Amino acid sequence: MSQAKIADWTQGHEAIVYQDCGACGTRQYFRRGFCAVCGVPDPVEKRASGSGTVYATSLVCRAATPETRAHVPYNIVLVDTSEGFRMMAHGDTDLAIGDRVTARYQPFAGRLVPHFAKAK
Amino acid sequence: MGFITGVGLTSYGKHEGSSSLDLMGRAAELAIADAGLNRAEVDGVLCGYSTVSPHIMLATVFAEHFGIRPSYAHAVQVGGATGLAMTMLAHHLVDAGIARHVLVVSGENRLTGQSRDASIQALAQVGHPDYEVPLGPTIPAYYGLVASRYMHEYGVTQQDLAEFAVLMRRHALTHPGAQFHEPITVADVMASKPVAMPLKLLDCCPVSDGGAAFVVSRERTGDTAIRVRGCAQAHTHQHVTAAPRLSELGAEIAIARARASSGMAISDVRYAAVYDSFTITLAILLEDLGLAQRGEAAARVRAGHFDRDGDMPLNTHGGLLSYGHCGVGGAMAHLVETHLQMTGRAGSRQVRDASVALLHGDGGVLSSHVSMFLERVG
């Protein structure tokens, strides 16, 4: 992973960050020092709005570590963000595919993780 | 042209006190004897990996332990697709004249060698270390995500998925080496403990001890020859977050390439061996491969299409779901069973016609794919 310019939830900050390629316009979520589509270096880091649509859900009922077991059941979701990239996060257990959602942040197993709920 | 000249398979389940090397050795001995060879004739070794006993040079460790000095040896790691990826490589190695008899071997004491939590934890690491793993997903959760989307797009229900677990269990009942011997019903699957919804315990393959091996040779060593007619791979992503649309998954790409390289069509296939880590895996792969129309695989299960005496017998040993899953060896059991079927040695499980078989393996979260056609000649 290349050096972060904007701190995000993976570093314990309340933010979702993506990269925008100035050359081909691709928006990517996993941070790299280059655009994974066209290879041009230094895509621009931007803070996402935290809004999106639920793409998939899975309610975890069997966890594998004592830290995660304390949170069971927890809902893992894939969200298609309004900026156009897909991300994994937590979500309310009543979420269904296609729901419009917004992100907040919650502690989970000693970390801060994005957690989506239905948009008001 | 690579021929599968011998196969070996241990029972799957608990092998208390056996190491990964023990299980590899047992399967290797069976496969070499089945090929009518002695171990000194093996000049190539390809092996998988062991999560219980990780090693940076497992093939060499195994060769020394087993007492052979191959001219070509290394491990291969493509998750659940490893067994078929090794077979594909062995086929090309013998075809290119690099080796004459390649031993493909894997075994792991995954059930008794570590706790279930440790297995689940080790496997979850296929997720992205920064963007996925901190969220506490498990392998069933990665596939649970795929399942929820597939069910949403194609109208597949949890009851539909349960049919695949019931089918694999029915097949396992006829194999003495299978991990599970109790029949199950759709209601049993539906009532089993939730793991990562929509997947429940009986939608998931077990953790097992076991070993599997085969020999891939440049020439046939027996009367009945089973040869690799064609094979191909596709790798579209590693992490489920980065997976393409369901309509663009790697299985469809791999099978199209394998069809092109072999000149075979799905209508030529008489026996199918398809990766079944979860019920959803089997449902998606059968439909991606063209063995069922989109959203209709479960209906075909209900109609008996994939039964031993059906039009397309599938995983007649019980698959990962019910024969068991010991890591790389898990899907290699599919090939062992296919070979027994193609050579008419499957006993009470024998199907009418297994002259042409289609095998498919999947690693990661539908990330890496290998499709392979085998045919009987002579």
Boltz contact constraints between the chains, C-beta under 6 A:
constraints:
  - contact:
      token1: [A, 10]
      token2: [B, 130]
      max_distance: 6.0
  - contact:
      token1: [A, 30]
      token2: [B, 131]
      max_distance: 6.0
  - contact:
      token1: [A, 56]
      token2: [B, 145]
      max_distance: 6.0
  - contact:
      token1: [A, 56]
      token2: [B, 148]
      max_distance: 6.0
  - contact:
      token1: [A, 56]
      token2: [B, 149]
      max_distance: 6.0
  - contact:
      token1: [A, 57]
      token2: [B, 148]
      max_distance: 6.0
  - contact:
      token1: [A, 58]
      token2: [B, 141]
      max_distance: 6.0
  - contact:
      token1: [A, 58]
      token2: [B, 144]
      max_distance: 6.0
  - contact:
      token1: [A, 58]
      token2: [B, 145]
      max_distance: 6.0
  - contact:
      token1: [A, 58]
      token2: [B, 196]
      max_distance: 6.0
  - contact:
      token1: [A, 59]
      token2: [B, 197]
      max_distance: 6.0
  - contact:
      token1: [A, 60]
      token2: [B, 141]
      max_distance: 6.0
  - contact:
      token1: [A, 60]
      token2: [B, 196]
      max_distance: 6.0
  - contact:
      token1: [A, 61]
      token2: [B, 194]
      max_distance: 6.0
  - contact:
      token1: [A, 62]
      token2: [B, 195]
      max_distance: 6.0
  - contact:
      token1: [A, 64]
      token2: [B, 117]
      max_distance: 6.0
  - contact:
      token1: [A, 64]
      token2: [B, 120]
      max_distance: 6.0
  - contact:
      token1: [A, 64]
      token2: [B, 121]
      max_distance: 6.0
  - contact:
      token1: [A, 64]
      token2: [B, 138]
      max_distance: 6.0
  - contact:
      token1: [A, 68]
      token2: [B, 136]
      max_distance: 6.0
  - contact:
      token1: [A, 76]
      token2: [B, 137]
      max_distance: 6.0
  - contact:
      token1: [A, 76]
      token2: [B, 141]
      max_distance: 6.0
  - contact:
      token1: [A, 78]
      token2: [B, 145]
      max_distance: 6.0
  - contact:
      token1: [A, 86]
      token2: [B, 241]
      max_distance: 6.0
  - contact:
      token1: [A, 88]
      token2: [B, 132]
      max_distance: 6.0
  - contact:
      token1: [A, 88]
      token2: [B, 135]
      max_distance: 6.0
  - contact:
      token1: [A, 88]
      token2: [B, 241]
      max_distance: 6.0
  - contact:
      token1: [A, 97]
      token2: [B, 152]
      max_distance: 6.0
  - contact:
      token1: [A, 109]
      token2: [B, 136]
      max_distance: 6.0
  - contact:
      token1: [A, 111]
      token2: [B, 134]
      max_distance: 6.0
  - contact:
      token1: [A, 113]
      token2: [B, 135]
      max_distance: 6.0
